[in-house]
Amino acid sequence: MLAPDALRALLEEHLAGLSFRPELHGQEASMRYALTGGKRVRGVICLAVAEAAGGSVDEALSAAAALELVHAFSLVHDDLPALDNDAERRGRPSVWAEFGEAAAVLAGDALLAEGLRQALSYPTAALGRELVEATLGMIGGQYLDITGSDVDLAELHRLKTGRLFAASVGLGLWAAGVAESEQASWRAFAEELGLLFQVVDDVLDGDGYAARLGVDGAQALVAEAATRARARLHALDVDTAVLATIINDLAVRTA
């Protein structure tokens, strides 16, 4: 079983070697700019799940890349002036600040389409369907966020953050050839991931759950989510040591 750092290195190499459609012309520069940096948490989870479920890491790389492409799309569009108006991302100008708003919109569109193309490269349409449904949920969550809709915070984050994390597990399972009838226990684990990530994010940013519950309350929620995630992993009759390491890393991350 490959450690998270080894999985991340394989994914970085795969992303760097992706061939984008020639019709995109110069748009490729802003797409690759958007893909630079990040911890690849979603893609690494996908690869770790695929390997733990008995599949091949190599066969899951396109699925992991699809997740990272869609995640990059979401960040590019979230940063736009019409949404979060963030001129900086990961310590450098965001895509719109570097290339202009129009090019950033197109870069996000292209990243989303390319992510779907990667997911649809598999013999089964299940991966594409999983990614589409997760993306729609993520977009719905973002809509609730920007419109200030009166919705439960847990539901908002289940959509905005949790759906793509759940898809990280789902795509790994499909890439490994796990039948739908055998996925329930894995799906239960997947439901804990988005909450864990989001609450830690809120603690670091001082908003969301941290603003509502206080830092101590949010940290208690982190501990509860991590405990539930570990319990879900323990219930799986496979080697989940790598996934347990990822859970531990998520629970204590500082950036």
N, C-alpha and C positions, 0 to 999 in steps of 0.2 A: 504494500500500500504506500503510495507516494504522500509525502508530507505536504502541507498547504503551500509552503514556499516553492517546492518543486512543481506543484500543479500550477501555481501562479506563473512560474517561469515558462512552462509549456504554453500556457494561454497567451502570454505576452508575445512569444515567438509566433504563435498562430495568427494573432491579430495583426502583427507587423507584416506578415506574409499574405494577408488577404488581397485579392485582386478585385477592385471595384469595377463596375461597368464603365466602359469607355465613353458612353453617352454622357456621363457626369462631367467630363472635361475637367476644368480647373476646380470644380467643386470638391474634388478629392482632397485638396490641401486643407480645407476647413474641416472636413470629416476626420482626417487623421489628427489634426490639431485637437479636436474634441475628444478623441480616443486616448490622448496622451495623459498618463497619470492615473491615479485612482488605485484602490486596493484590490479590485477585481473580486470582491467578496461573492457576488452572485455567481459569477462564472466558476470560481473555485468550488463553491458549494455544489454546483452542477457536476463538475468533474469528480468530486469526492463521492457524491451520491452514486454516480454511474459506476465507479470502481467498487464501492461497497456493495452494490446490488449485483455484482458479478459481471459487469460490462467492461468495455475497454475505454481507457482514457482517450486514446486517439480517436475512437469513434464518437466520443462525446464533445470533441473540441468545437465542432461547428455549432452545436447547441449552446455551449458556453459562450462562444463568440456572439451568437444571436442575442443572448441576454445582455452582454456588455454593450452591444450596438444600440439596443433599445434603451438601456439605461443612459447611455451617452446622449441619445436623442432627447430624453426627458430633461436632462440637465441643460442642454443647449437651449431648449425652449423655455424652461423655467427661469433662466437667467435673463431673458429678453426684457426690455424696458416695459412692455405691456403687462408682464407678469411680475417677477420679483425685482427686476431692474438691478441686477447684480453685474457690475462691470469687472469683477474679478472672480476667478475660479481656480482653486488649487495653487494660489500664489502667483498667478499671472493673469493677463487680460482674458475675460471670458470670450467666447467665440464671437458674439456680436460686437464686443468692444475692439476685437482684433480685425475682424473682416467686414463689419457692418451688419446692420439688422437684417437686410434682405438676404444676404448670403447666409446668415445664421439660421434663418427660417428654412432655407433650402437645405442647409447642412443637416438640420434636424430631420427634415422630411426624408432625405437620402439615407440617413443612418437608420431610421425606422424601416424603410423599405429594404435596405440591405440586411437588416436583422431578420426580417421575415423571409427573405430569400435564403439565408443560411438555414433557418429552421425548416424550410420547405425542401431542403436538399436531401432529406431522409426519405426512405421508401414509404413510410407511413405519414399521413397528414396530421397525426396526433400532436406532433411537436409544434407545427404551425398553428394548429387550433389552440393549443395551450398558451402559446405566446401571444396570440391575438387577444384571447380572453383576458389574460393578465394585463396587457397593455390598455385595453378598454377600461378595466377596473382602475388602473393607475391614473388614467386621464380623468375618469369620473371623480376620483379622490382629489385630484388637483383642482377640478372645477369647484367642488365643495369648499376647498381651502380658499380659493381666490374670491369666491362670492360671499364668503362669510355665512354660509348656510347654517341653520340651526341644526347641527347634527352631532351626535355623540363623537367625542374625540377618538375613541377606540375604533368606531366605524370608519372615520375619515382615514386613519392610518392603516387600517386593514386594507383599504383600497389603494391609497396613495403609495404606501411603502410595502405593505404585506403581500400584495398580489404578485409582484415581481419576485419576491423572495420565495413565495410558494411555488412559482413557476421554475425557480432554480432547482427545486427538488423534482418537480414534475418532468421537466425536460431531461434531467439526468436519468430518471426512471425509464422514460420512453426510449432514450438513446441506448440504454442497457437492455432493452427488450423486455422489461418487466410488464406482465399482463395487467390490465386495469383491475382485474379481480384481486390482484395481490398488492395493490398500492395503498390500501386504507391506512395501515400503520405508518407508512412513510408520510402520507398526507397529514396525519395528525401531528407529526413532528414538524412538517412544513409550516403549519399554522402558527407555531411559536416563534419562528425566525424573524418575521417582520416586526412583531411587537418588541422583541428583544433589541433589535437594531435601532428601532425608532426611539425607544425610551432612553437608551444610552445617548443617542444623538441629541435628544432634548436636554438631557443632563449637561452635555457639553456646551450646548447653545443657550441654556437657561430659559427655554421656552417650552411650549407644548405641555407635556406631562410634568416637567419640572416646575413650570409656572403654576400649574393647577394644583399639584400635590406637594410642592416644595421639593428641594433636592433630596432630602432624606426619604420622603415618600416615593419619589421616582426611583431612587436607588433600591428601595425595597421591592418595587415592581420589577426592576431588572433582575434581582435575585430570584424572584418568583418565576419569571419567564425562563430564566436559565435553568432553574431546577426542573421545570416542566419539560423543557426541551431535552434535558439529559435523561429524564424518565422515559420520554418517548423513544429516544435512541436505545436505551437499555432494553426496551421491549422488542426491538428488532433482532432477529436471529442471524445477525451478520456482524462482521467486524466494523464497528463504527468509531474506532479510536481517532481517526483523522477528523471526522465530523465533530467528535467531542472536543478536540483541540480547537476547532473553529469556533464552537460555542463558547469555550472558555475565553478565547481571544476577543470575541465580540463583547462579552460581558465586562471586560476590563479595559477596553480600548480607550485611548485618551485623545484621539484625533480622528 
